[in-house]
């Protein structure tokens, strides 16, 4: 069993990538990934995000138990439209989480609008994934401290574990708050850091993810070749994500 907690589809306007459903499922089959949690690429308009949510839902219907959706949208859009779309995705389309990306959403956790993703995740009772690392200063892990402390009932997944620029702060947040999980996609180098994450916070709080089909295979290889115990490998490759996203009984 392998759960990839972070995969995009759609034509990304920030990085000019274009991930399609067939590419994702074919690579999953090749690598042996059982399940993926899929979110939109980075878009400009509300309509583009909504249309991609519909694509993800159709993808999940085609591959039940293998594809789950994650809502992602710029919280600077009209607040009512943002909240309504989040509720549509979770309540009607069955999505299992939310995402916010400071790099492309110009999301500053310290201002009033910074609270919106946390408030919405609390309303919907789903985890909130926060992109960290690239996109400083808003993507500093420490900028989330007060929100994570206030929203202690919201599961928070730190995407990329802050990359190399910010991983120490991510570890500190995970050690301080039991509702924080570390997600390890697209990091270089990775094995030394994976060992550090497990040593500091335990394998039960660390999850595998790739971010894209190009990264799926080598990210799995890294986990399996770190010298971890069988339990630790299982935690990282699927059990942590299954718990954090509450999908253990759905896969």
N, C-alpha and C positions, 0 to 999 in steps of 0.2 A: 504494500500500500504506500503510495506517495501522493501527497496533496501539495500542489503548487499554489501558494497563497496570493500570487501577484502576477497576473498576465493581462496584457492590453490587447484590444482589437480596435481597428479603425485607423484612418489616416491622420497621424499626429502632426499638428501644425507647428509644434515647437521643435521636434527632432526630425521631421520629414520622413518618418517611418510609416509603413502601411501594413499592419498585421491583419491577416484574414483568418476566418474561422477554420478553413481547411488546413492552413499552415499550422495553426495551433494544435488541432486534433491529430494531425499526422505526426507531428513531433512528439506529442504526448504518447502516442502508440509506439513510436520508435524507441523512446527512452524508458517507457514503462510507467508513466505517470497516470495514476488512477483518476485523479480529480483535479480540476483547476478552478480557481476563483477568478473570474474575468471581469475587468473593468474597462471603461472607455479610454481611448487615447486622449491626448490634450487637444481640445477644440477651442473655438472662439465664441460661438453663439450657443444660446440655450437650446435652440432647435437641433443643433448637431449633437449635443450631449443626449438629448431625449431620444433622437433617432438611434443613436448607438446603444442606449439602454434597451430599445426594442430589438435591436440586432442580437444583443446578448441574451435576452429572453428567448428569442427564437432558437438561438444556439443551445440554450439549456433544455429547451423542449425536444430538440433533436437528439441530445445526448443526456438524458436524465441520469442523475446520480454521478455524472462525470463533470458537468459544467454547472457552476453556480455564479450568480451575478453579484457585482458590487457597484453600488451607486457612486458616481463621481461627478461633481459639478462645481463651478465657481460660486462660492458663497456671496460674491458681490452682485450676482444676478438679483432680480426682484425677489424679495424675501418670501413672499407668498408662493411664487412660482417654484422657488428652490425647495421649500418645505413640501409643497404638494407633489413635486416630482419625486422627492425622497420617499414620501409615504406611498406613492404609486409603485415605486420600485420594490419596496419591502413588503407592503401589504397585499399588493395585487400580483406582482411579478415574482415574488418569492426570493428577492435578493437577500444576501446574508451579511452585508456589511456596507460601510461607507468609506470614502476616501477624500482627503483634502491634500492639495499639492501647492505649498507656498511658492514654488518656483514659477508655476504658470498661472496660479489663481491670485497672485499678489496678495496672499493671505498672511496677515499680521496677527498672530495670536494675542497680542497685547491690546488690541482695540476692540470696540464693541462688536463689530462683525466677526471678530476672531472667535467669539463664543458660539456662533451659529452652528457650526458642525458638531460641536460637543452637545449643545442643547438638542439638536435634532437626533443625534445618536442616542441620547438618553430617552427621548420620546419614543423612539422606535425600538429601543432595547437591542441594538446591534453594535458590534465593534466599530471603532473608528480607526482607520489606517491613516497615518500622517507621514507623508514624504519628508525625509530629513536628509541633510547633507548639502547637495547642490541646491543653490537658491538662498544662500546666506545674505543678510542676517536673519530673515524670517524663519529659515529652516534650521536654526540652532535648536537642539533638543532642549536646552535650558529655558527657551522661551515658552515651552509648554508646561513648565513646572506648576504654576498656579492653577491652570485649567485642569491638569491631571489631578491635582490635590482636591480641587473643588468638585470635580466630576468623578469621584472615586468609584462610582457605580458603573462607569463606562469603561469597557475594555478598550485599551489603546494599543495599537500595533505600530511600532516604529519602523517604517519601511527603510530598507537598506542599512538599518542600524546606524544611520547618520553618515555612511561612507567613511573614508579614512579621516575626513576633516572633523568628525563630530562623534566618533564612536564612544569616547570616554564619557561624554555627557549622557549618551543613551544608556550605557551601563549603569551610571549613577541613578538615572530615573528608574530603571528596572529594579535596582536594589532598594530604592526608596519606596516604590509603589508596587504592590502586588498585582494591580490591574494592568501593568505594562508588560508587553511582549516584544521580543526582538525578532525582526524579519531580516533575512540575510542576503537578499538578491543583489546581483551585479556589483560585487565588491572585488577590489584587486589591491593586494593579494588577499586570500580568503582563509586558508586553512589555519594559519597561525591565529587569526582573529576568531575563527569559529571555536577553536580550543579555549581561547580567552573568554568568550561569551559563556560557554558551558561551565567553565571553572567559576566564573563570577556569579552567575545567576541560575545555573542549572539547566539541563536540557529540556525540562518541562516548560521553560519560558522562551525557548529559541525555536524558530520555524524556518523551514526551507521555503524558498521562492526563487523565481527566475527573472521576472519582469518581461521576458520575451522568449519565443521559441529558440532563438540563437543561444540563449544562456542555459537552457534546461539541462542538457546532458552534463556539462562540466560542473554545474552546481550540485547535481546529485553525486557525481564522482567525488567531489571535495568532501562531502559529508561522509561518504562511505570509506574514505581513505584517511581519516583523521586519527584512527586508533581508538575511536569511541567504542563503548560497550554496545551490545545489541540493543539494550533498552534505550540508550542515548540516541542511537541512530533512528530507532522507531519514533522516539519523541520528536526529533527534529524533522524527519521526513513526513510525518503525518499526524501523530497524536497531539502535538501542541496546537497545530492549526485546527484540527477537528474540535478541540476543546474551546479555543478562542472564538471560533466562528459558529460554534454550537451546531455542527453538522454530523456528529458521530453517528446519529441514528438515521441519517439521510443518504449515506454513501454505501 
